[in-house]
Amino acid sequence: MKHTGRAFWIDSPGRGGIRDVTLSAPGEGEVLVRTLFSGVSRGTETLVFRGGVPVSQHTAMRAPFQEGDFPGPVKYGYLSVGVVEEGPAALEGRTVFCLYPHQTRYVVPATAVTPVPDTVPAERAVLAGTVETAVNALWDAAPLVGDRIAVVGGGMVGCSVAALLARFPGVRVQLVDADPSRAKIAEALGVGFATPEDADGDRDLVVHASATEQGLARSLELLTAEGTVLELSWYGDRQVSLPLGEAFHSRRLVIRSSQVGTVSPARPNRTYADRLAVALDLLADPALDALITGESAFEELPDVLPRLVSGEVPALCHRVRYDESD
């Protein structure tokens, strides 16, 4: 069995490369995974690629199997789908999801991989980490039947939240984004769409995921009295100003943060594994394929990531495919 691999590293902010890796044979309780696909989470990973993680957040932002340190050299990523080539009999040959960086093969504890349900194609399973973020957000937000909801920011996380909200009975959800082309994705997900200036107001809940202060300010404007903005954006090293004067206090508005690093306290009896399993089950819905907006080969990552950062390659989730011979 092949015990070598290749990994993508960010050598320094804005520059990456591929390195050879020698793997140890999997020991007891470990698995050797050959990667089929990985996903680039455009928001977080492009921030890491450009060196935008604040020093104060270096520890909090570490990925589970990260090597190196911010701003670089660092091996970063967390959306990997592969096949178990060696390991416990119950897992050998299974397609699994793992929070691992972009690497052709890797060895991890068997407890670090989650089998992908037979109803979910491996190509779609790269979305598991982002859908897990959306699950956690909705556990935090606790939407009610009949709520009027806006999701501001049609990126990977925002679209995942909107897709799950579309399943809630009686909920009216509108995806709000400055890019009119997001309307096609909203249609595929089964939700309404509006640009910020045309968005419906009097929302009971607004989920904000645009990572802009303009988007957060507009989210507050869209709320009904005593409504809540659930803040999912990660701003990295940027400062954000908010209009907390005017009617913010008289309307008793709420801004609440949500972050996938901890399981929502609203679900005290759920574990990280439970949450990921829920996300993978939800990925049986083919409508979520709309979130994968591009694909390239693993060898192209050093050239593709700078283009994702610059916006030359527009993307929600950019999928990376791996050659079977790797």
C-alpha positions in Angstrom: 0.0 0.0 0.0 1.3 3.5 -0.9 2.5 5.4 2.2 3.4 8.7 0.5 1.4 11.7 -0.4 1.5 15.3 -1.5 0.1 18.3 0.4 -0.7 21.9 -0.4 1.1 24.4 1.9 0.7 28.2 2.1 4.4 29.1 2.0 3.8 32.8 2.8 0.8 35.1 2.5 -0.4 35.0 -1.1 1.9 32.2 -2.2 1.4 28.4 -2.0 3.1 25.2 -3.2 2.8 21.4 -3.1 5.2 19.3 -1.0 5.9 15.6 -0.9 4.8 13.8 2.3 6.0 10.5 3.8 3.3 8.8 5.8 3.7 6.3 8.6 1.8 3.1 8.3 -1.6 3.3 10.2 -1.4 1.9 13.6 -4.1 0.4 15.7 -7.2 2.6 15.7 -5.9 4.6 12.7 -6.9 4.8 9.0 -5.1 5.6 5.8 -7.3 7.7 3.6 -6.9 8.3 -0.2 -8.5 11.7 -1.0 -11.1 11.9 -3.7 -12.2 15.5 -3.3 -11.6 18.4 -1.1 -13.3 21.8 -0.9 -12.0 25.3 -0.6 -14.1 27.3 1.9 -13.7 30.6 0.1 -14.3 32.9 3.0 -12.0 31.4 5.7 -9.4 29.8 3.4 -8.8 32.9 1.3 -8.5 34.9 4.5 -5.8 32.5 5.7 -4.1 32.5 2.3 -3.7 36.3 2.3 -2.4 36.3 5.8 -5.4 38.0 7.4 -5.8 36.0 10.6 -5.2 38.3 13.6 -2.5 37.3 16.0 -5.1 37.2 18.8 -7.0 34.5 16.9 -4.1 32.2 15.8 -5.1 29.6 18.4 -8.8 29.8 17.8 -8.5 29.6 14.1 -6.3 26.4 14.0 -7.8 23.6 11.9 -7.9 20.2 13.5 -5.0 18.7 11.4 -3.2 22.0 10.6 0.6 21.9 10.4 2.7 25.1 10.8 1.5 28.4 12.1 -0.1 31.6 10.7 0.7 33.4 8.6 2.9 30.7 7.1 4.3 28.3 6.3 1.0 26.6 7.1 -1.0 23.6 5.9 -4.7 24.5 6.2 -8.1 23.2 5.2 -10.9 21.1 6.6 -13.2 19.8 3.8 -11.8 16.4 2.7 -13.6 13.4 1.3 -11.7 10.1 0.6 -11.7 6.4 0.7 -10.3 4.4 3.6 -7.5 2.2 2.1 -6.3 0.7 5.4 -7.8 0.6 8.9 -10.5 -1.2 10.9 -12.5 -3.7 8.8 -15.7 -1.7 9.4 -14.2 1.3 7.6 -12.0 -0.2 4.9 -13.3 0.7 1.5 -15.8 3.3 2.9 -16.1 6.8 1.7 -15.5 9.2 4.6 -15.4 12.9 5.4 -12.6 14.4 7.5 -11.6 17.8 8.7 -8.2 17.5 6.9 -6.2 20.0 4.7 -5.7 19.5 1.0 -3.5 16.4 0.7 -3.6 13.3 -1.5 -3.3 10.7 1.3 -3.2 11.0 5.1 -3.2 8.9 8.3 -5.6 10.0 11.1 -7.3 8.3 14.0 -10.4 6.3 12.9 -12.5 8.5 15.2 -11.6 11.5 13.0 -13.4 10.3 10.0 -17.2 10.1 9.5 -18.7 7.6 6.9 -20.6 9.4 4.1 -24.1 8.0 3.8 -24.8 6.0 0.6 -27.4 8.6 -0.3 -24.7 11.3 -0.6 -22.3 11.4 -3.6 -18.6 11.9 -2.6 -18.5 15.0 -4.9 -21.2 16.7 -2.7 -19.9 15.5 0.6 -17.2 18.2 0.6 -20.0 20.6 1.7 -20.3 18.8 5.0 -18.2 21.2 7.0 -20.2 24.2 5.8 -23.6 22.6 6.2 -22.5 21.7 9.7 -21.9 25.5 10.3 -25.4 26.1 9.1 -26.8 23.4 11.3 -25.1 25.0 14.3 -26.3 28.5 13.3 -29.9 27.3 13.2 -29.6 25.6 16.5 -28.5 28.9 17.9 -31.2 30.9 16.0 -34.1 28.5 16.8 -36.4 29.8 14.0 -40.1 29.3 14.5 -42.9 28.1 12.2 -44.0 31.1 10.1 -41.0 33.3 10.8 -40.0 35.9 8.2 -36.3 35.5 7.7 -33.6 37.2 5.6 -30.1 35.7 5.0 -27.8 38.6 4.1 -24.8 37.4 2.2 -25.0 34.7 -0.5 -21.7 33.1 0.0 -21.1 29.5 0.9 -22.3 29.7 4.5 -25.2 32.1 3.8 -26.5 29.8 1.0 -26.2 26.8 3.2 -28.3 28.5 5.9 -30.9 29.5 3.3 -31.1 26.0 1.9 -31.8 24.5 5.3 -34.4 27.3 6.2 -36.2 26.4 3.0 -37.2 23.2 4.6 -38.8 24.8 7.7 -42.7 24.8 7.6 -44.3 28.2 7.0 -41.0 30.1 7.0 -40.6 32.8 4.4 -36.9 33.2 3.6 -35.2 35.7 1.3 -31.5 35.5 0.3 -30.0 39.0 0.1 -26.9 39.7 -1.9 -25.4 42.6 -3.8 -24.5 40.2 -6.7 -27.7 39.7 -8.8 -26.2 36.5 -10.2 -26.9 34.9 -6.8 -30.6 34.9 -7.8 -30.0 31.7 -9.8 -28.5 29.9 -6.8 -31.4 31.1 -4.6 -33.9 29.7 -7.1 -32.1 26.4 -7.2 -32.2 26.3 -3.4 -36.0 27.1 -3.3 -35.7 30.5 -1.6 -36.5 34.1 -2.7 -33.8 36.6 -3.7 -33.4 40.4 -3.4 -30.5 42.9 -3.6 -29.9 44.8 -0.4 -31.9 47.9 -1.5 -34.9 45.8 -2.5 -34.9 43.4 0.4 -38.1 42.9 2.5 -38.2 44.4 5.9 -40.0 43.5 9.2 -37.9 40.3 9.5 -38.2 38.3 12.7 -34.7 37.0 12.1 -31.8 38.0 9.9 -28.8 35.7 9.5 -25.8 37.8 8.5 -23.0 36.1 6.5 -21.7 38.8 4.1 -18.6 39.6 6.2 -19.1 43.4 5.4 -20.1 46.1 7.8 -22.6 47.4 5.2 -24.2 44.0 5.2 -24.5 44.0 9.0 -25.9 47.5 9.1 -28.5 46.5 6.5 -29.3 43.4 8.5 -30.3 45.6 11.5 -32.4 47.8 9.2 -34.4 44.7 8.0 -35.5 43.6 11.5 -38.9 44.0 13.0 -39.0 45.4 16.6 -37.3 43.0 19.0 -35.9 41.0 16.1 -32.5 39.3 16.1 -29.5 39.4 13.8 -27.5 36.2 14.0 -23.9 37.1 13.1 -22.0 34.4 11.2 -19.4 36.5 9.5 -15.7 36.3 10.3 -14.0 39.6 9.7 -10.4 38.5 10.4 -8.2 41.5 11.1 -10.8 44.1 10.0 -12.6 46.6 12.3 -16.3 46.9 11.9 -18.4 50.0 12.7 -22.2 49.7 13.4 -25.0 52.3 13.7 -26.1 51.5 17.2 -27.7 54.9 17.7 -31.0 56.0 16.2 -33.6 53.3 16.9 -31.4 50.4 17.9 -32.3 50.7 21.6 -35.9 51.8 21.2 -36.6 48.9 18.9 -34.8 46.5 21.3 -32.8 44.8 18.6 -30.5 41.9 19.3 -27.1 41.0 17.7 -26.0 37.4 18.6 -22.9 35.7 17.5 -22.7 32.1 16.3 -19.5 30.1 15.7 -19.0 26.5 14.6 -16.0 26.0 17.0 -18.4 25.0 19.7 -21.7 23.0 19.6 -24.6 25.4 20.2 -25.5 25.6 23.9 -29.1 25.2 22.7 -28.3 21.6 22.1 -26.4 20.6 25.3 -26.8 16.9 24.7 -25.4 16.9 21.1 -21.7 16.3 20.3 -19.5 17.4 17.4 -20.0 13.9 15.9 -23.8 14.3 16.2 -23.8 17.6 14.5 -21.6 16.4 11.6 -23.8 13.3 11.1 -26.9 15.6 10.8 -25.1 17.7 8.2 -24.1 14.6 6.1 -27.7 13.3 6.2 -28.9 16.7 5.0 -26.6 16.5 2.0 -28.8 13.8 0.4 -30.6 16.8 -1.1 -29.3 17.4 -4.7 -30.3 21.0 -4.5 -27.2 21.6 -2.5 -25.1 20.9 -5.6 -25.8 24.6 -6.5 -23.2 25.5 -3.8 -20.3 23.9 -5.8 -19.5 26.5 -8.4 -16.1 25.4 -9.7 -13.6 22.6 -9.8 -9.9 22.2 -10.5 -7.2 19.5 -10.1 -5.1 19.3 -6.9 -2.0 20.3 -8.9 -3.6 23.6 -9.8 -4.2 24.8 -6.3 -1.1 27.1 -6.1 -2.4 29.0 -9.2 -6.1 28.7 -8.3 -6.1 30.1 -4.7 -4.7 33.5 -5.6 -7.4 33.8 -8.3 -10.1 32.9 -5.7 -8.7 35.5 -3.4 -8.7 38.2 -6.1 -12.2 37.3 -7.2 -11.0 36.4 -10.7 -12.5 33.0 -10.1 -15.9 33.6 -8.5 -16.9 30.8 -6.2 -19.0 29.6 -3.3 -17.4 26.2 -2.7 -14.5 25.4 -5.1 -14.0 21.7 -5.4 -10.6 20.1 -5.8 -10.4 16.7 -7.5 -7.6 14.2 -6.9 -6.2 11.7 -9.4 -6.7 8.0 -8.4 -2.9 7.4 -9.0 -1.9 10.0 -6.3 
